Amino acid sequence: MFSYIYHAVVIAGSALPCHTYSSRDSRATNMQRRQFLKSGAGLAALGVATWWWLAPASGLQSLSALNKKLTRINNTTLKPEGSWSLATTFSHLAQSIEYSMIGYPENKPPLFQSTLGKAAFAVFKQHGAMHHDVEEAIPGAPALNNDVDIVLAKARLQQAIYRFIAHEETFQPHFVFGELEKQDYAIAHVLHIQDHIPALV
């Protein structure tokens, strides 16, 4: 969970365009992230950037458009970040979308969500890119099945996207970012998917 905040701080503290920053080039340990955040400097950078970046990123892909791209692209061309297989990655992404409708198993405290979590999402949204630990499972979620069939895993992800788009009831708070409107939740899911599978950008 700290990886979301850490990488938001890294982005916020940098004046470089997002394509020059690679999460896989600078993955930090959880201890390093905590030390950086506790130093206060990182939190200050995050707060200043959230206030200063007023212009939203242009060209953000819709969840529907991403799903169509997912349908068109052959699985063999999709290379996930990290060590997880593509099928495991699909399952993880589906879990996240499903939980946004039914509730995440574990959540950061409301105060954390409404301050650091909200600020981190604002940075990702403005920057048009999310960076986090792509090998970190959703807290409290059932263990991912590494042997899951890739066709079934992809179908689960796409079905979750269809359900999200059609969902008209209240969405559950994101376990880090807190309460989000449907449009922002869709952006969060798109950026999350793209961080795991860069070919879908």
Disulfide bonds with the S-S distance in Angstrom:
none
